[in-house]
Amino acid sequence: MPNYYCKWCGSKYSNVTALTSGYCSKNPELKKHALYEGSEKSHYICKCCGSKYSSLSAMTSAYCSKSPTKKHQPAL
């Protein structure tokens, strides 16, 4: 069974409905969780600065000086 992740906070869910129904404190628009549309990987790279992280949650908890939202954004 696949896992689904929020692109803003890296939280893991077992289905998309559960993911998109909850509010995300890291969403810059102060809205709900948003689906990360990439696949699960052994590492994730920020599309703004190129930094490499072992998980989406580690990536999204860090500040990115090159991102317009100041949050790392995972490359697909």
N, C-alpha and C positions, 0 to 999 in steps of 0.2 A: 504494500500500500504506500503510495507516495506521500511525502510531506509537503506542506505549503508554508512559505515564509513571508513575513511582512518586509517590504523593501525599506521601511523606515526604522524599524527597531530590531528586526531579525527574529522575532518570536515565531515559533514553529507551531503549526496546526495540522490536524489530520484531514481537514476539509476546508474548502474555500468559503463556504457559508459561515463557519465559525470565525474564520480570519476576518472577513469583511464586516462582521456584525459588531466588532469591538472597537472602541476608541483607542487611538495610538498617541501617547504623550510625546513621541518624537516626530510626528508628522508636522512639517513646518506650517501647514495650513490648519493645524489643530482639528483634524478630522479623523476618520476611521483608519484602521490598518489598510495598507494597499498591497496587493499581491506582487511579490517578486516573480517575474516571469521567466527567469533563467532556471537552469537545472541545478540540482545539488552538486557541489564541487568539493574538492579537497582544500581549496583555497579560493578566496574572492578578491578581486582587484577593483579599486575605486576608479571609476571612469573619469574623474576630475583630476586626480593627482598621481594615480598609478600605485598607490600603497597597496600592499598585499596583506591579507588577514586570513586566519584559519577558520573563521566563522562569520556569518552575517551579523550576529549579535555583537561580536567584537568590533567589526567594522563600523556599525551604526552607533556605537557608544563613543566613538572618537570624533574629534573636531577636524574639519578639513578646511584649510585656509584657501584652497582653490575652488571650492564649490560655491555657487551662488546662494545656496541654503545654509552654508557652513557645516553641512553634514556630508559624510562620505556617501557616495551613490554607487551601488554595485553595477559593474559592467555585466552585460548578459553574456 
